[in-house]
Amino acid sequence: MKKKIAIIGSGFSSLSASCYLAKAGHEVTMYEKNETVGGRARQLTREGFTFDMGPSWYWMPDIFDKFFNDFGKKTSDYYQLDKLSPAYKIFFSDDNITIGDCMDDICQEFERIEPGSAKHLRNFISKAQKNYDIAINKVVLRPGLSPLELITPETALRVDQFFKTISGEVRKKFKNKKLISTLEFPVLFLGAKPSNTPSFYSFMNYADFGLGTWHPKGGMYEIVKAMKNLAEEVGVKIHTDSAALKINVDNNKAVGVNINGEDIIADVVLSGADYHHSETLLDPEYRQYSEAYWDKKTFAPSSLLFYMGFDKKLKNVEHHNLFFDTDFERHATEIYDQPSWPKDPLFYANFPSITDSSMAPANSETGFFLIPIATNLTDTPELRAQYFDIVMDRFEKRTGQSVKNNIIFKESFCVNDFVEQYNSYKGNAYGMANTLRQTAFLRPGLKSKKVENLYFTGQLTVPGPGVPPALISGKLVSQLINKNV
């Protein structure tokens, strides 16, 4: 039966859900508080430079393919996708590791660092590939309604992997600290320490080494534009500068939303905005989760980001660069265990114009720097300036070049901005971490337990943080809505 559906927010999960719901024949309208769609995956353009403000890694290309295939489309109908070679570079204090675009090259690099490690790496990635197949084709396609969803013939054989950790498994076979950091890095996308992440999540290593790192020409925002175009093609109406002020409820049933002070009637309300914020749009008696509940949860980090335009081409760097030249474990402790501004932070630097000339003027470079930090930290201009100097000094030292005087402009984004622009709980950047106690049915639900016809999607619910999981989250909630209305 055709229903009128109002969607709050326009991030990847909302865009995904809107497409599936419109395809099913519903009248779908999306409301975005900011002036452009995309949620945290917005775009910044300035003086000929183009920046992805949020996600910048294109992993798991098969998930994007499946999404567009569901509508009889291909990614190539909307954007050009190129595999990066090399995928990325990791800077350590005494050496650099370059991750190639195939296993043979990666094994050769591992063997250079630790003789005999290539054999262990191939075995590790082989197991990770099997986990990937189970995770992506079985586990994550379930709506998180019951613990029984996790029990399949395949997961039953791997139950021990939910109680061992990535860190423990990696350190059994690899002794060199640089290789350990390289293998533990991908699970940081899940928002938790490797020592707290189940070893089953090694499927992220297969996503990295097995499937490779890709780049949509023009940047990650091309995916947002593609999904927006697809949504409009299937009939979704999209309104920007349209803030949801309240979710209206009558007789324990969602009946619409208040947008910019105007009540909009709807049969179903779906929020892809921050889950905690979404519940604050309800009167207290209709909220499922208390403030104490949210406060006890492990959230993925926040970030301090700098967007910079350089008036020259940079040397000795790749498209993606990780600076692990300080203590990985201490920085993780400063994020999760003893939340504080890090003493010697790890950081990430992205220069998309190295492989995509469309993202910067000629003989210039687009630079995006990210420092992962704990949520809910004090955020001041003075602290941003202090960490800018730390990052630039280290960057110049490790890459052997002077760049500070070549910065045309810089803009920053941090905790206060995540809260103000995205209503992000405690300023988190990536949602709720995927720890054992926050997996599948243990995450906040897609469907409200207190309000009929009210649903949620995005990185705080199932399957979890990241762009591919967001696409899946939108599909899962659309299936749930179609089943229940």
C-alpha positions as CSV (number, residue, x, y, z in Angstrom):
1,M,0.0,0.0,0.0
2,K,1.4,3.4,-1.0
3,K,2.4,5.5,2.0
4,K,3.6,9.1,2.5
5,I,7.1,8.8,4.0
6,A,9.1,11.7,5.5
7,I,12.8,11.2,5.8
8,I,14.9,13.4,8.1
9,G,18.5,13.9,6.9
10,S,20.2,13.2,3.5
11,G,23.3,11.2,4.3
12,F,24.2,7.9,2.6
13,S,21.7,5.8,4.6
14,S,18.8,8.2,4.0
15,L,19.6,8.5,0.3
16,S,19.7,4.7,0.1
17,A,16.5,4.2,1.9
18,S,14.7,6.9,-0.1
19,C,15.6,5.1,-3.3
20,Y,14.3,1.7,-2.2
21,L,11.1,3.2,-0.7
22,A,10.3,5.2,-3.8
23,K,11.0,2.2,-6.0
24,A,8.4,0.3,-3.8
25,G,5.8,2.9,-4.8
26,H,5.7,5.1,-1.8
27,E,5.6,8.9,-1.8
28,V,8.9,9.9,-0.3
29,T,10.1,13.3,0.7
30,M,13.5,14.0,2.3
31,Y,14.3,17.0,4.5
32,E,17.9,18.2,5.0
33,K,18.9,20.9,7.5
34,N,22.0,22.0,5.6
35,E,22.0,23.7,2.1
36,T,23.3,20.6,0.3
37,V,22.6,16.9,0.6
38,G,25.1,14.3,1.7
39,G,25.1,14.6,5.5
40,R,28.6,14.2,6.7
41,A,29.8,13.5,3.1
42,R,29.5,17.1,2.0
43,Q,31.8,18.9,-0.4
44,L,33.8,22.1,0.0
45,T,34.9,24.0,-3.0
46,R,37.1,27.1,-2.8
47,E,39.4,28.9,-5.3
48,G,39.3,26.0,-7.7
49,F,40.1,23.4,-5.0
50,T,37.6,20.6,-4.2
51,F,37.5,18.8,-0.9
52,D,35.5,15.9,0.4
53,M,34.6,17.1,3.9
54,G,33.9,13.7,5.3
55,P,34.5,10.2,3.9
56,S,37.5,10.0,1.6
57,W,38.2,6.3,1.3
58,Y,36.3,4.2,-1.3
59,W,36.4,0.6,-0.1
60,M,34.1,-2.4,-0.8
61,P,33.3,-1.4,-4.4
62,D,31.0,-4.5,-4.5
63,I,28.6,-2.8,-2.1
64,F,28.2,0.2,-4.3
65,D,27.8,-2.0,-7.3
66,K,25.0,-4.0,-5.6
67,F,23.2,-0.8,-4.6
68,F,23.0,0.6,-8.1
69,N,22.3,-2.8,-9.6
70,D,19.2,-3.0,-7.5
71,F,17.8,-0.2,-9.7
72,G,19.1,-1.6,-13.0
73,K,22.0,0.8,-12.9
74,K,25.8,0.7,-12.7
75,T,28.2,3.0,-10.9
76,S,29.6,3.8,-14.3
77,D,26.3,5.3,-15.3
78,Y,27.0,8.1,-12.7
79,Y,30.7,8.3,-12.0
80,Q,34.2,7.1,-13.2
81,L,35.9,4.8,-10.7
82,D,39.7,4.3,-10.7
83,K,41.7,1.9,-8.6
84,L,44.6,3.6,-6.8
85,S,48.1,2.3,-7.4
86,P,49.6,2.4,-4.8
87,A,46.6,2.3,-2.5
88,Y,48.3,4.3,0.2
89,K,51.5,5.0,2.0
90,I,52.3,4.7,5.7
91,F,55.0,6.9,7.3
92,F,56.8,5.5,10.4
93,S,59.7,7.2,12.3
94,D,62.4,5.0,10.6
95,D,60.8,3.7,7.4
96,N,57.8,3.9,5.1
97,I,55.5,1.2,3.9
98,T,53.8,1.4,0.5
99,I,50.6,-0.7,0.1
100,G,50.3,-1.7,-3.5
101,D,47.2,-2.5,-5.5
102,C,47.6,-6.3,-5.5
103,M,48.5,-9.0,-3.0
104,D,51.8,-9.9,-4.7
105,D,53.1,-6.3,-4.2
106,I,51.8,-6.1,-0.7
107,C,53.5,-9.5,0.2
108,Q,56.7,-8.3,-1.3
109,E,56.6,-5.2,1.0
110,F,55.8,-7.3,4.1
111,E,58.7,-9.6,3.3
112,R,61.0,-6.6,3.0
113,I,60.0,-5.6,6.5
114,E,59.8,-9.0,8.2
115,P,61.2,-12.1,6.3
116,G,58.7,-14.9,6.3
117,S,55.7,-12.7,6.9
118,A,54.3,-13.0,3.4
119,K,53.1,-16.6,4.0
120,H,51.4,-15.5,7.2
121,L,49.8,-12.6,5.4
122,R,48.4,-14.7,2.6
123,N,46.8,-17.1,5.2
124,F,45.5,-14.1,7.2
125,I,43.9,-12.5,4.1
126,S,42.5,-15.9,3.0
127,K,40.6,-16.2,6.3
128,A,39.6,-12.5,6.1
129,Q,38.1,-13.2,2.7
130,K,35.9,-15.9,4.0
131,N,34.8,-13.7,6.8
132,Y,34.0,-10.9,4.3
133,D,31.8,-13.3,2.3
134,I,29.9,-14.3,5.5
135,A,29.7,-10.7,6.8
136,I,28.6,-9.0,3.6
137,N,26.4,-11.7,2.1
138,K,24.9,-13.0,5.3
139,V,25.3,-11.2,8.7
140,V,25.0,-7.5,7.7
141,L,21.9,-8.1,5.6
142,R,19.9,-8.8,8.7
143,P,18.0,-6.0,10.5
144,G,19.3,-6.5,14.0
145,L,16.0,-7.7,15.5
146,S,17.2,-10.8,17.2
147,P,20.4,-12.5,18.4
148,L,19.4,-15.5,16.3
149,E,20.3,-13.5,13.2
150,L,24.0,-14.0,14.1
151,I,23.6,-17.8,14.1
152,T,24.2,-19.3,10.7
153,P,26.1,-22.5,9.7
154,E,29.0,-20.3,8.7
155,T,29.1,-18.2,11.9
156,A,28.7,-21.2,14.1
157,L,32.0,-22.5,12.8
158,R,33.6,-19.1,13.6
159,V,32.0,-18.4,17.0
160,D,35.5,-18.2,18.6
161,Q,36.3,-15.2,16.3
162,F,33.7,-13.1,18.1
163,F,35.6,-13.6,21.4
164,K,39.1,-13.2,20.1
165,T,40.4,-9.8,19.0
166,I,41.9,-8.4,15.8
167,S,44.9,-7.3,17.9
168,G,45.4,-10.8,19.4
169,E,45.2,-12.6,16.0
170,V,47.6,-10.2,14.3
171,R,50.2,-10.4,17.0
172,K,50.3,-14.2,16.9
173,K,51.9,-14.2,13.5
174,F,53.5,-10.8,13.0
175,K,56.2,-9.4,15.3
176,N,57.3,-6.2,13.5
177,K,55.4,-3.3,15.0
178,K,55.1,-1.6,11.7
179,L,53.3,-4.6,10.1
180,I,51.1,-4.9,13.2
181,S,50.0,-1.3,12.9
182,T,49.4,-1.8,9.1
183,L,47.1,-4.7,9.8
184,E,45.3,-3.2,12.7
185,F,44.7,0.1,10.9
186,P,41.6,-1.0,8.8
187,V,39.4,-1.8,11.8
188,L,39.8,1.8,12.9
189,F,37.1,2.4,10.3
190,L,34.8,0.5,12.7
191,G,35.4,3.0,15.4
192,A,37.1,0.9,18.1
193,K,40.5,-0.1,19.3
194,P,41.9,-3.3,17.6
195,S,42.2,-4.8,21.1
196,N,38.4,-4.4,21.5
197,T,37.3,-5.5,18.0
198,P,36.4,-9.1,17.4
199,S,38.7,-11.0,15.1
200,F,35.8,-11.7,12.8
201,Y,36.1,-8.1,11.6
202,S,39.3,-9.1,9.9
203,F,37.0,-8.9,6.8
204,M,38.1,-5.2,6.8
205,N,41.6,-6.4,6.0
206,Y,40.3,-8.2,2.9
207,A,38.4,-5.1,1.9
208,D,41.7,-3.3,2.1
209,F,44.3,-5.7,0.6
210,G,41.9,-7.9,-1.4
211,L,39.5,-5.5,-3.0
212,G,41.7,-2.4,-3.0
213,T,41.3,1.3,-2.6
214,W,39.4,3.2,-5.3
215,H,38.7,6.8,-6.2
216,P,35.6,8.3,-7.9
217,K,36.8,11.0,-10.3
218,G,35.8,14.3,-8.8
219,G,35.8,12.9,-5.2
220,M,33.5,11.0,-2.9
221,Y,30.8,13.6,-3.3
222,E,30.2,12.2,-6.8
223,I,28.6,9.2,-5.0
224,V,26.3,11.6,-3.2
225,K,25.4,13.3,-6.5
226,A,24.8,9.9,-8.1
227,M,22.5,8.8,-5.3
228,K,20.6,12.1,-5.3
229,N,20.1,11.8,-9.1
230,L,18.9,8.2,-8.7
231,A,16.5,9.2,-5.9
232,E,15.0,11.9,-8.0
233,E,14.8,9.6,-11.0
234,V,12.6,7.2,-8.9
235,G,10.5,10.1,-7.6
236,V,12.0,11.2,-4.3
237,K,11.4,14.9,-3.5
238,I,14.3,16.5,-1.7
239,H,14.2,19.8,0.3
240,T,17.4,21.4,1.7
241,D,17.6,24.2,4.3
242,S,14.8,22.2,6.0
243,A,15.5,21.5,9.6
244,A,13.4,18.9,11.5
245,L,12.3,20.5,14.8
246,K,10.0,17.8,16.0
247,I,8.7,14.3,15.2
248,N,4.9,14.5,15.7
249,V,3.2,11.6,17.5
250,D,-0.5,10.9,18.1
251,N,-1.7,7.9,20.0
252,N,1.8,6.4,20.0
253,K,2.0,6.7,16.3
254,A,4.2,8.9,14.2
255,V,2.0,11.2,12.2
256,G,4.6,13.6,10.6
257,V,7.4,16.0,11.3
258,N,7.7,19.7,12.0
259,I,10.0,21.3,9.4
260,N,11.2,24.9,9.9
261,G,8.1,25.4,12.1
262,E,5.6,23.9,9.7
263,D,3.8,20.6,10.5
264,I,4.2,18.0,7.6
265,I,1.8,15.1,7.7
266,A,3.3,11.6,7.0
267,D,2.2,8.0,7.4
268,V,5.8,7.0,8.2
269,V,8.8,8.9,9.6
270,L,12.3,7.7,9.0
271,S,15.3,9.5,10.6
272,G,18.7,9.2,9.1
273,A,20.0,12.0,11.4
274,D,22.1,11.2,14.4
275,Y,20.0,8.7,16.4
276,H,20.4,10.4,19.8
277,H,19.4,13.8,18.2
278,S,16.5,12.1,16.5
279,E,15.1,10.9,19.8
280,T,15.4,14.4,21.2
281,L,12.8,15.4,18.5
282,L,10.3,13.3,20.4
283,D,8.5,14.1,23.7
284,P,10.4,12.3,26.5
285,E,7.8,9.6,27.0
286,Y,8.4,8.4,23.4
287,R,12.2,8.1,23.6
288,Q,13.6,4.5,23.8
289,Y,17.0,5.3,25.2
290,S,18.0,7.4,28.2
291,E,20.9,9.9,28.4
292,A,22.6,7.3,30.7
293,Y,22.3,4.7,27.9
294,W,24.0,6.9,25.3
295,D,26.7,8.1,27.8
296,K,27.7,4.5,28.5
297,K,28.1,3.6,24.8
298,T,31.5,3.4,23.1
299,F,31.5,6.0,20.3
300,A,33.9,6.1,17.3
301,P,36.3,9.0,17.5
302,S,35.7,12.6,16.6
303,S,38.2,14.3,14.3
304,L,40.1,17.6,13.9
305,L,40.2,18.2,10.1
306,F,42.1,20.8,8.1
307,Y,41.3,21.6,4.4
308,M,44.2,23.3,2.6
309,G,45.0,24.6,-0.8
310,F,48.7,24.5,-1.7
311,D,50.2,26.6,-4.5
312,K,52.6,23.8,-5.6
313,K,52.7,20.1,-6.2
314,L,53.8,18.2,-3.2
315,K,56.6,15.6,-3.1
316,N,57.1,12.1,-1.6
317,V,53.4,11.6,-0.8
318,E,50.6,9.5,-2.3
319,H,46.8,10.1,-2.7
320,H,46.3,8.5,0.8
321,N,48.9,8.8,3.5
322,L,49.0,7.6,7.1
323,F,51.4,9.1,9.6
324,F,52.1,6.4,12.2
325,D,55.4,7.8,13.3
326,T,54.3,8.1,16.9
327,D,52.9,5.6,19.5
328,F,49.8,4.0,18.0
329,E,48.7,2.5,21.3
330,R,49.1,5.6,23.3
331,H,47.0,7.6,20.9
332,A,44.3,4.9,21.0
333,T,44.4,5.2,24.8
334,E,43.9,9.0,24.6
335,I,40.9,8.4,22.4
336,Y,39.1,5.6,24.2
337,D,40.4,5.0,27.7
338,Q,41.6,8.3,28.9
339,P,39.9,10.8,26.6
340,S,42.2,13.8,26.1
341,W,43.9,15.8,23.4
342,P,46.7,13.5,22.1
343,K,50.3,14.3,23.0
344,D,51.7,13.0,19.7
345,P,48.8,12.2,17.4
346,L,48.7,9.9,14.5
347,F,47.2,11.6,11.5
348,Y,46.0,11.0,8.0
349,A,46.7,13.2,4.9
350,N,44.8,13.0,1.7
351,F,45.9,14.6,-1.6
352,P,43.3,13.6,-4.2
353,S,44.7,15.9,-6.8
354,I,47.8,13.6,-7.1
355,T,45.6,11.2,-9.0
356,D,42.7,13.4,-10.0
357,S,43.7,16.7,-11.6
358,S,40.1,17.9,-11.5
359,M,40.3,18.5,-7.8
360,A,42.9,21.3,-7.8
361,P,44.1,24.1,-10.1
362,A,47.1,23.4,-12.3
363,N,50.4,23.0,-10.4
364,S,48.5,23.1,-7.1
365,E,47.5,20.5,-4.5
366,T,44.3,19.8,-2.6
367,G,45.2,18.7,1.0
368,F,42.9,17.2,3.6
369,F,44.4,16.4,7.1
370,L,42.6,14.4,9.8
371,I,43.6,13.8,13.4
372,P,41.4,11.3,15.2
373,I,40.5,12.5,18.7
374,A,38.2,11.5,21.5
375,T,34.6,12.7,21.5
376,N,33.3,15.6,23.7
377,L,36.7,17.3,24.0
378,T,37.0,21.1,24.5
379,D,37.4,22.6,21.1
380,T,38.9,26.1,20.8
381,P,40.6,28.1,18.0
382,E,43.8,28.0,20.1
383,L,43.8,24.1,20.2
384,R,43.1,23.9,16.5
385,A,46.1,26.2,15.8
386,Q,48.3,24.2,18.2
387,Y,47.6,20.9,16.4
388,F,47.9,22.5,13.0
389,D,51.5,23.4,13.9
390,I,52.1,19.9,15.2
391,V,50.8,18.2,12.1
392,M,52.6,20.6,9.7
393,D,56.0,20.2,11.5
394,R,55.7,16.4,11.4
395,F,54.6,16.4,7.8
396,E,57.5,18.6,6.6
397,K,60.0,16.4,8.5
398,R,58.7,13.1,7.3
399,T,58.2,14.1,3.7
400,G,61.4,16.2,3.4
401,Q,59.8,19.4,2.1
402,S,58.7,22.8,3.2
403,V,55.0,23.5,2.7
404,K,53.8,26.0,5.3
405,N,54.6,29.0,3.1
406,N,52.8,27.4,0.2
407,I,49.4,27.2,1.9
408,I,46.9,29.5,0.1
409,F,44.2,29.0,2.6
410,K,43.1,26.6,5.3
411,E,39.8,25.8,6.9
412,S,39.2,23.6,10.0
413,F,36.4,21.4,11.3
414,C,36.2,19.8,14.7
415,V,34.0,18.7,17.6
416,N,32.0,21.9,17.8
417,D,31.3,21.8,14.1
418,F,30.2,18.1,14.2
419,V,27.7,19.1,16.9
420,E,26.5,22.3,15.2
421,Q,26.3,21.1,11.6
422,Y,25.3,17.4,12.1
423,N,23.7,17.3,15.6
424,S,26.4,14.7,16.3
425,Y,26.3,13.1,19.8
426,K,29.4,14.4,21.7
427,G,30.8,15.5,18.3
428,N,31.5,12.0,17.1
429,A,32.6,11.7,13.5
430,Y,31.8,8.1,12.7
431,G,28.9,6.9,14.9
432,M,28.9,4.1,17.4
433,A,31.8,1.7,17.5
434,N,31.4,-1.9,16.4
435,T,32.6,-3.6,19.6
436,L,31.3,-7.1,20.6
437,R,28.7,-5.5,22.9
438,Q,27.6,-3.1,20.2
439,T,27.1,-5.5,17.3
440,A,23.9,-6.4,15.4
441,F,20.9,-6.7,17.7
442,L,22.9,-4.9,20.5
443,R,22.9,-1.7,18.6
444,P,20.0,0.8,18.7
445,G,17.1,-0.6,16.6
446,L,16.0,0.4,13.1
447,K,12.4,0.5,14.4
448,S,11.1,2.4,17.4
449,K,9.8,0.2,20.2
450,K,7.6,3.0,21.5
451,V,6.2,4.8,18.5
452,E,4.5,3.0,15.6
453,N,5.7,3.9,12.1
454,L,8.9,5.5,13.3
455,Y,12.2,4.2,12.0
456,F,15.9,5.0,12.1
457,T,18.8,4.4,9.8
458,G,22.5,5.3,9.7
459,Q,25.8,4.7,11.5
460,L,24.4,4.5,15.1
461,T,22.1,1.6,14.2
462,V,22.8,-1.6,12.1
463,P,25.1,-2.6,10.5
464,G,27.4,0.2,11.8
465,P,29.8,3.0,10.8
466,G,31.2,3.5,7.3
467,V,29.8,4.4,3.9
468,P,29.1,0.8,2.6
469,P,27.3,-0.1,5.9
470,A,25.3,3.1,5.5
471,L,24.0,2.0,2.1
472,I,23.1,-1.4,3.6
473,S,21.4,0.3,6.6
474,G,19.1,2.2,4.2
475,K,18.2,-1.0,2.4
476,L,17.5,-2.8,5.6
477,V,15.2,-0.2,7.0
478,S,13.3,0.1,3.7
479,Q,12.7,-3.6,3.8
480,L,11.4,-3.3,7.4
481,I,9.1,-0.5,6.5
482,N,7.7,-2.3,3.5
483,K,7.1,-5.3,5.6
484,N,5.3,-3.4,8.3
485,V,3.1,-0.9,6.5
